[in-house]
Amino acid sequence: MKVERYVQRGKSDMGFSGHEIVVVYVETDENITGTGFLSTPIFPHGETSDVAVTLLRRNFRNIVLREDPLQTERLWKKMFDAPWRLGMRGMIRDCIAAIDFALWDIKGKLMNVPVADLFGYKRERVLTYANVGQQLPPDELAQKAAAYVEKGHSAIKIRGGLSAVSLDEATKRVAATREAIGPDVKLMVDINGSWDVETSIQMLKKWAPYDLYWLEEPVPPEDVAGYKRIREYAGTTYIAGGEQNCGLTEFRHFIDQEAIDIIQPNAMATGGITDWLKVYNYASARRIPVSPWNLQQIHLHLACGLEDVKWIEYFTGDRSYFQDALIKGPALIEERGEDGVYLAAPTKPGLGIELNQTLAEETMVKE
């Protein structure tokens, strides 16, 4: 198993000082190599990917060495149940995800089909909503959103949390964007878990005239009771969340307590495709729509291969992250339909992941 580390520095619009990517290559005796990755921001307290690299090269390598890469369920459990018992959330899950992605990549390559073809259901394209999360003054943000609508997008998401703007500025963003995109385009607002329950309820009342389609992550990800209370006051606005949650246990609390309308599991945060599928199947059986957050390279396969994935979040060229620039996943081919912009299903075997070699050479950490 080979592990490489990449770092790109520079202040982001969320206050980070850069991003780190760890790429994992799992090699087999069939001359097939699977590629997976994890990504983390560089926080004010420093870098963390060096820790992930050490864990992967030493601990996780020894767990999966000489194992059958097709036994993804058994290997996931073996990694999660390792003696250190640190697997509940955070970096350990990210490391498991990176290896799990590589194992699914091997499965697809061995069968010579995209990973999207491995789940038993296939659609040729999936509907998107556009992430318009730029940190801009309200009028400029509204113009940006309107430009997306002119390109055919039928659903727009902006940021309105305290990590981005004040409550007053958030209201100005919502009002300006709704006016610019018109009444028929769905408007979502992401709060990034930065409000409390009472603020969420009061802001939902205040924003009622703007006809929000969903309010995303109004409170911190562990506050299931808060989600439930907010949903009771949400009226016609759906409550979405889950991008920071991991594992079926956490999502089961939201679903069983009827605290959420749309779940947004992220395959990296929850520990890979193998664990993501458990969350999906539980939600699907209870008719809860699934709309995965970010990670287009992976989620496009899941969205095209599974019937109950409602949307895929679309980061167009002017909203791409470092991981999107470095980790080139399936070609993002837009198809414009009557009800919005779609992305076409992947066609290359496996996950279709390739590195941008120019950027890789510029950002690789030499060790």
CORFENHU-V295161 format. One line per field, one symbol per residue. phi: phi as a letter, one per 40 degrees, with the letter a starting at -180 (. if undefined). burial: b if it has 9 or more other ideal C-beta (glycine too) atoms within 8 Angstrom, else e. A space follows every 10 residues. Layout:
BEGIN
phi->???
burial->???
END
This chain:
BEGIN
phi->.bbbbbbbci cccbgcbibb bbbbbbcbcc gbbcbbabba cccdchcbcc cccccccbcc dcccdgcccc cccccccccc cddcfbccag cccccdcdcc dcccccdccc cgbcddccbg abbcabcbbc cbcccbddcc cccccccccc chcbabbbca cccbaccccc cccccccccc cgccccbbbc bfgbbbcccc cccccccdcc fccabbfcbd ccccccdccc ccbcgcccbb ihcccagcdc ccdccccfca cbcbcbcccc hhcdcdcccd cccccbgccb bccgfddccc cccccbcccc bbcbccdcbc cdcccccccd dcccbcbcbh cbbcccbccg cgcbcccccc ccbcccb
burial->bebbbbbbee ebeeebbbbb bbbbbbebee eebbbbbbbb bbeeeeebbe ebbebbbebb bebbeebebe ebeebbebbb ebeeeebeee bbbbbbbbbb bbbbbbbbbb beebbbbbbe eeeebbbbbb bbbbeeebee bbbbbbebbe ebbbbbbbbb bbebbeeebb bbbbbbbbeb beeebebbbb bbbebebebb bebbeebeeb bbbbbbbbbe bebbebbbbb bebbeebbbb bbbbbbbbeb bbbbbebebb bbbbbbbbbb bbbbbbbbbb ebbbeeebbb bbbbbbbbbb bbbbbbebbe bbbbbbeebe bbbbebbebb ebeebebeeb bbbbbbeebb bbbebbeebb eebbeee
END
